[in-house]
Every structure is written in structure tokens, then in C-alpha cells.
């Protein structure tokens, strides 16, 4: 079911890419950088940022048989909205497209709610296991968790960015590999693209980024309104 796949994928997206766009004040390089230097600066960027607000645009190319399209057995699905992030580990995605819904975490509990359904889904953050981008929430290191590769200028179509490939050293349920588009001047991660083990591809781009605006922790907590049924997703992998 198309909506069901999107909802499950979006719930996992809270963890997959919640912190990937965090920029900071890192000095511009005076010359060519090695892969290790680029990775170090990307990690430093997050350490200098307490919270962030941004708009996002998401494009998913799905190969699942349930959502095949007319071109090559694939279906493209688009989504958009606003994302807010606050350390440590607080994330909120407000989707406006394809349907209004909110996905959020206070660092302990994950929630997904669409007002049209009158159902809120929750899961324990601990139950989801290790996340692909935990290094950007202060709980991991890129070099420790991933095999890294700097994509050559010939392969990278955007000369304004470094393109870094990340492959998990320990297998993750559905994340096979990720590519980070890193701005050459600011070391912001402008875009993240990742593939799952089924060949589904998702690209996220960010705009209108605002830093350190003093987001309240209450923004990342959810209390179901009267009449909203709560269903637990505990024990169900959000990566499948």
C-alpha cells in the first residue's frame, strides 16, 4: 500500500537523516583537503550548532513492487515540509506534502501523527537500535562507524561540493549506503542521498536554514489530543 510504505519510511527518516544538514562556522580551506580532513570538518560543524530550523524537499525513487510506476518499474514520490533539530537528539519533521503529518522525537520516544487518521504511532528510541547518522547526534564517529570514500571530481557533478560516500561497517537493516553533498566553503551538508537494500533511493535537500534560534524542548514532545488513538510500533523495524 502506497501510503503505508510512505508512513513507515517517513518514521524511519526521523532517525536516518534528522541531523544531516547541521551547519556551523568552520573556516574555509586554503588548499585541497584530504578525505580525513573533510570528515573531521563535517563532524566539527555539528559540534558548533545547538539547534536548527530548515525547509526540506524529499524525492524518493521506489522500486518496491507495491509502488511501481510506468518508467522502468520505478515510482517517484515527492514530499516537503519543515524540519527542526535540537541537541541532544531532538528532531521534528512537519510534512506539508504529500499529506500533513508530524514526526518527532524528544530523544527517547518517536511519534508519528497525521490528523486525518486520528491515530498516533509511537516507538521507543532505544528499540530502534543504532542509527545510520548517530555521529551527527554526538553518539558516534564517522570513521569508526563507516567506510568512507571521497568521490572524484569526475564523478561528482556539482563542483561546489565534496561528495562523500558512507558505507556502514556493521550492516544496518535497510540502509546500504549514503552520499553526503558537503559544501566546499561552509562544510554544511546540503543534501543527503541514501539507498536501502531493496534499491529504493531517497534524496533530501535543505533550504532556508536558520541556526541557534533557541528552539524550545517542548516543540519535540507530543501529547495526543482527546479522541486520538495511540498504537505502539514497538518490535516493528522502522527500517524495513
C-alpha positions as CSV (number, residue, x, y, z in Angstrom):
1,X,0.0,0.0,0.0
2,X,1.5,3.3,-1.1
3,X,0.5,5.3,1.9
4,X,1.6,2.6,4.3
5,X,5.1,2.4,2.8
6,X,5.5,6.2,2.9
7,X,4.4,6.3,6.5
8,X,6.8,3.6,7.6
9,X,9.6,5.1,5.6
10,X,9.0,8.6,7.0
11,X,9.0,7.3,10.5
12,X,12.4,5.8,9.9
13,X,13.6,9.0,8.3
14,X,13.4,10.8,11.6
15,X,16.5,8.7,12.5
16,X,18.2,8.3,9.2
17,X,18.6,12.0,8.4
18,X,17.4,14.1,11.3
19,X,20.8,15.8,11.8
20,X,22.4,15.7,8.4
21,X,22.0,19.3,7.5
22,X,23.5,20.9,10.6
23,X,25.9,23.6,9.5
24,X,28.4,25.7,11.5
25,X,31.2,28.1,11.4
26,X,34.2,26.1,10.1
27,X,36.9,28.0,8.3
28,X,37.3,27.8,4.5
29,X,40.2,25.5,3.4
30,X,43.2,27.2,2.0
31,X,44.0,24.3,-0.3
32,X,42.9,20.8,-1.3
33,X,41.7,18.7,1.6
34,X,42.1,15.0,2.3
35,X,39.1,12.8,3.0
36,X,40.1,12.7,6.7
37,X,40.1,16.5,6.9
38,X,36.7,16.8,5.2
39,X,35.2,14.2,7.5
40,X,36.7,16.0,10.5
41,X,35.3,19.3,9.5
42,X,31.8,17.9,8.8
43,X,31.8,16.5,12.4
44,X,33.0,19.8,13.8
45,X,30.2,21.6,12.1
46,X,27.6,19.8,14.2
47,X,29.5,20.3,17.4
48,X,29.2,24.1,16.9
49,X,25.4,24.1,16.4
50,X,22.8,23.8,19.2
51,X,19.6,23.9,17.1
52,X,18.4,24.4,13.6
53,X,15.3,25.1,11.5
54,X,15.1,24.5,7.8
55,X,12.8,23.7,4.9
56,X,13.3,20.3,3.2
57,X,12.4,18.7,-0.1
58,X,12.4,15.0,-0.4
59,X,12.4,12.8,-3.5
60,X,12.1,9.0,-3.2
61,X,12.6,6.7,-6.1
62,X,10.9,3.4,-5.2
63,X,11.5,0.0,-6.7
64,X,9.1,-1.8,-4.5
65,X,6.5,-3.8,-6.5
66,X,3.7,-2.2,-4.5
67,X,4.5,1.3,-5.8
68,X,5.8,0.6,-9.3
69,X,5.4,3.3,-11.9
70,X,5.4,3.4,-15.7
71,X,9.1,4.1,-16.2
72,X,11.5,1.2,-15.6
73,X,9.4,-0.3,-12.8
74,X,10.0,2.6,-10.5
75,X,7.9,5.2,-8.9
76,X,9.0,8.7,-7.8
77,X,7.4,10.1,-4.7
78,X,7.9,13.7,-3.5
79,X,7.5,15.2,-0.1
80,X,8.2,18.6,1.5
81,X,7.9,20.5,4.8
82,X,10.0,21.9,7.6
83,X,12.5,20.2,9.9
84,X,13.7,21.4,13.3
85,X,16.5,19.8,15.3
86,X,17.8,20.5,18.8
87,X,20.7,18.8,20.6
88,X,20.7,16.3,22.1
89,X,18.8,14.1,19.8
90,X,15.5,16.1,19.4
91,X,14.0,16.1,15.9
92,X,10.7,17.3,14.4
93,X,9.6,16.9,10.8
94,X,6.4,18.7,9.8
95,X,5.3,17.4,6.4
96,X,3.0,19.5,4.2
97,X,3.3,17.3,1.2
98,X,2.0,14.7,0.2
99,X,-0.1,14.9,3.3
100,X,0.0,16.9,6.5
101,X,1.7,14.9,9.3
102,X,4.3,15.3,12.0
103,X,7.1,13.0,13.0
104,X,9.1,13.9,16.1
105,X,11.4,12.6,18.8
106,X,12.4,14.1,22.2
107,X,15.4,11.8,22.2
108,X,13.6,9.0,23.9
109,X,10.3,8.4,22.2
110,X,9.4,8.6,18.5
111,X,5.9,9.8,17.4
112,X,4.1,9.9,14.1
113,X,0.7,11.7,13.8
114,X,-1.5,12.6,10.8
115,X,-4.6,14.5,11.8
116,X,-6.6,12.9,9.0
117,X,-6.1,9.4,10.6
118,X,-6.9,10.2,14.2
119,X,-4.2,7.7,15.2
120,X,-0.8,8.4,16.7
121,X,2.0,5.9,16.4
122,X,4.9,5.7,18.9
123,X,8.1,3.7,19.5
124,X,10.9,3.8,22.0
125,X,14.0,5.3,20.5
126,X,16.1,2.5,22.2
127,X,14.0,-0.1,20.4
128,X,15.1,1.1,17.0
129,X,18.7,0.3,17.6
130,X,21.7,2.1,16.1
131,X,21.0,4.8,13.6
132,X,23.0,5.5,10.4
133,X,23.9,9.0,11.3
134,X,24.4,8.8,15.0
135,X,27.7,10.6,14.6
136,X,25.8,13.8,14.0
137,X,23.8,13.4,17.2
138,X,27.0,13.2,19.2
139,X,26.9,9.4,19.8
140,X,29.2,8.1,17.1
141,X,32.2,8.9,14.8
142,X,32.1,8.8,11.0
143,X,35.5,7.0,10.7
144,X,34.5,4.4,13.4
145,X,31.1,3.6,12.0
146,X,31.6,3.9,8.2
147,X,33.9,3.1,5.4
148,X,34.4,6.4,3.7
149,X,35.3,7.4,0.1
150,X,35.7,10.8,-1.5
151,X,34.0,10.7,-4.8
152,X,36.3,12.1,-7.5
153,X,35.6,15.4,-9.2
154,X,34.9,13.5,-12.4
155,X,32.1,11.5,-10.7
156,X,30.7,14.5,-8.7
157,X,28.5,16.6,-10.9
158,X,28.5,19.6,-8.6
159,X,31.8,21.4,-8.4
160,X,30.6,23.4,-5.3
161,X,30.5,20.3,-3.1
162,X,32.6,17.4,-1.9
163,X,30.7,14.2,-2.4
164,X,31.4,11.7,0.4
165,X,30.2,8.1,0.3
166,X,29.5,6.3,3.6
167,X,29.1,2.5,3.8
168,X,28.2,1.1,7.3
169,X,31.0,-1.1,8.7
170,X,28.3,-3.1,10.5
171,X,25.2,-4.0,8.5
172,X,22.1,-1.9,9.1
173,X,18.6,-3.3,8.3
174,X,17.8,-1.3,5.3
175,X,20.5,1.4,4.9
176,X,23.0,0.1,2.4
177,X,25.0,3.3,1.7
178,X,24.8,7.1,1.9
179,X,26.2,10.0,0.0
180,X,26.7,13.4,1.6
181,X,26.9,16.6,-0.5
182,X,29.2,18.8,1.6
183,X,29.6,22.5,0.7
184,X,33.2,23.2,0.0
185,X,33.1,26.6,1.8
186,X,30.9,26.1,4.8
187,X,31.0,22.3,5.2
188,X,27.2,22.3,5.5
189,X,25.7,19.0,4.3
190,X,23.4,20.4,1.6
191,X,22.0,17.1,0.5
192,X,21.9,13.5,1.7
193,X,21.1,10.6,-0.6
194,X,20.8,7.1,0.6
195,X,19.8,3.6,-0.7
196,X,18.2,0.7,1.1
197,X,18.8,-3.0,0.4
198,X,15.9,-3.1,-2.0
199,X,17.3,-0.4,-4.3
200,X,15.0,2.4,-3.1
201,X,16.7,5.7,-3.3
202,X,15.9,8.9,-1.3
203,X,17.4,12.3,-1.7
204,X,16.9,15.2,0.8
205,X,17.7,18.8,0.1
206,X,17.6,21.7,2.5
207,X,16.9,25.4,2.2
208,X,16.1,28.5,4.4
209,X,18.4,27.2,7.1
210,X,18.4,29.1,10.5
211,X,20.8,28.3,13.2
212,X,20.7,28.6,17.0
213,X,17.2,30.2,17.2
214,X,16.6,28.9,20.7
215,X,14.0,26.2,19.9
216,X,12.1,25.1,23.0
217,X,12.3,21.4,24.1
218,X,8.5,21.4,24.3
219,X,8.4,21.6,20.5
220,X,9.7,18.0,20.4
221,X,7.2,16.5,22.8
222,X,3.8,15.1,21.7
223,X,0.6,14.7,23.7
224,X,-2.3,13.1,21.8
225,X,-5.5,15.1,21.8
226,X,-8.7,13.6,23.2
227,X,-10.1,11.1,20.8
228,X,-6.7,10.2,19.2
229,X,-6.0,6.5,19.4
230,X,-2.3,5.6,20.2
231,X,-0.8,2.5,18.7
232,X,2.6,1.2,19.6
233,X,5.2,0.2,16.9
234,X,7.4,-1.5,19.5
235,X,9.0,-4.6,18.0
236,X,8.4,-3.5,14.4
237,X,11.5,-2.5,12.5
238,X,11.1,1.0,11.1
239,X,13.9,0.3,8.6
240,X,12.0,-2.5,6.7
